[in-house]
Each structure stands twice: as C-alpha cells, then as structure tokens.
Amino acid sequence: MEKPRILIVDDESDLRHLMETALMKEGFSEIKTAGSVREGWEQFEASSPDIAILDIMLPDGEGYDLCKKIREVSHIPILFLSAKSDETDKILGLALGGDDYITKPFSPKEVAFRVKAQLRRAGYHEIEATSQPKEIAIGPFSMNEAQTEVLKNGVALELTAKEMGLMASFMQNPNQILSKETLFERVWGEDFFGADNTLMVHIRRLREKIEDHPSKPAYLTTVKGLGYKFIVK
C-alpha cells in the first residue's frame, strides 16, 4: 500500500514545519502544506490527500469553509487545529464533517499520533517510524526489533500486548512527559474520552511488572495533570 498523502493548512509557517517534521519522524513522507483556504484547496485538488489537517483561522477565511468544500467531493479524515477551546467551536467543526479537533497549544508529535489513529480507522496499515531505532536499550530495559519482548536486566518480562505498546511508547520517549491522550490513542488507536480508568489500570499493572517497588515507582512516574514520564538514566 502506498504511503498516505497528508495536507496541512495553517498560516503559521513555523507550526507547519513542526508538524511536517513530526509526521516525517513517524514515517510519513507524502506531505503537502498551504497557508490559506485558496492554497489549501489548490493543494487538495492537485495532490488528492488521504487526510487533511486544517487550521480554523486562516487569512482568507476559515478552515470550516475548506472543510465544507472538501466534504462535497471527499470523505477523507479531517483534523481541525484551533486556538479556540470553546465547546461550541468543537461541535461546529465536527458537525461540518471534521473527525477530530485539537486545541492549541499542542505537541506536534501528538498531532502525528492522532493522524495515525485516523488513518487506521480509514483502513491504512501502521506506518513505520523512521526515526526510531529497530532495537532499543535504555537503562536496565531492552526491547527487541519486533517490539514483542521487553527484558529487564536480561530477564524477559511477561507483558500483555497493551503493556508492550505502552512500554514501546515510553522507551521511545525516555524522560519525556507523555499525555494520557497520546498514550491511549497510540496504543489503543482510539479517542481518549472516558478512558481514564482503562489507562490507569494498565499503568498500574505495568508498574507491577517493571518496578522493584510498584507503590513507589522509580521508572514509570505520574506527572500530575500532564501524564506519565518514563525516567531512566
């Protein structure tokens, strides 16, 4: 299957570059960008993207306008970016045909994970990240090339598929805060809404397998209000 084509429409060139870089690190290469409704529509007609990321506030109109034009001819996934956090704006974006709504400021990598989640729903296979090593060894932990086994001090850990997915995310992003939304969408491939308890249960079970003292975790720590961090030297 050909790699999916992505269209990014945002009037902030720095933000476009950050998102493009994050997507390329996740294995995407067919990326087109635009800075206005007019340019976005021209790029859409020229490149026939498989997914579109649209900023709402654009110099010559709104991303909503571009979404409506796209929806007249295509059912590709559409993600909205906005500095507006009002629920009415989110409802409007989804009502007009959007599939996801991300409020600024956000992590470009989180956008990449949301793109992958939407593409999975649309039937695309998982994209292989180009920036991640095939084998990972960090601190006392190591993960094999196929990401099917994790060892601690050379001893294999008995992890479930979801626990393995969580460990892959943490080991690929050591000493960085990963939001609950990012983790859930990356491992489960679904929106996070209402899944807080599910994630907490899996984190607790994972700690029981990787920590010397699960009640006082040294590796997998909670960052209150932000998410989780995998701390290793």
C-alpha angles and dihedrals in degrees: 000000000000117000111264119259116234130201120201118191115186131131093220106088093195091054091047089053093049093051092045091051093048091050093048090052088055091056102268118132107161099081128149125185137199137178104211144031091259094049090043093055091046090052091046092054093044101045105026094217123210093217135015132209110201130189111215100218109059130164095250101032141315135307085239088067092052091046091055091051091049092048090056090066108016145039097204117142113271125199120195124214118200144162086213115095097179113127091227091062091050092050091049092051092050093043091055091056105278118145100201138012123209122190121216132273096052140148112264088218090057088055088053091053091048090051090052091049092052092047091051088055089050091055104262121139120242113285114231113236112238097201098056122089116242091234123035127203118174129158109325091334132089132177126202125237095262091049090234099117135042123193129197114201087343095307118116116240119220101233131168120232092262092047089050090052091051092049091050090054093048096044091049090051106037119181091007128116112245116195121231088242092055094048095047095046092046097047102031097028091224139103113278097227110130094358099105094111093048092054093045091053092052092046090052092050091047091052090053088060103040104032127080088213109022093189089057103036117201098180110029106046132176118236103203113240094001111060136252136326128202104215118201135146 
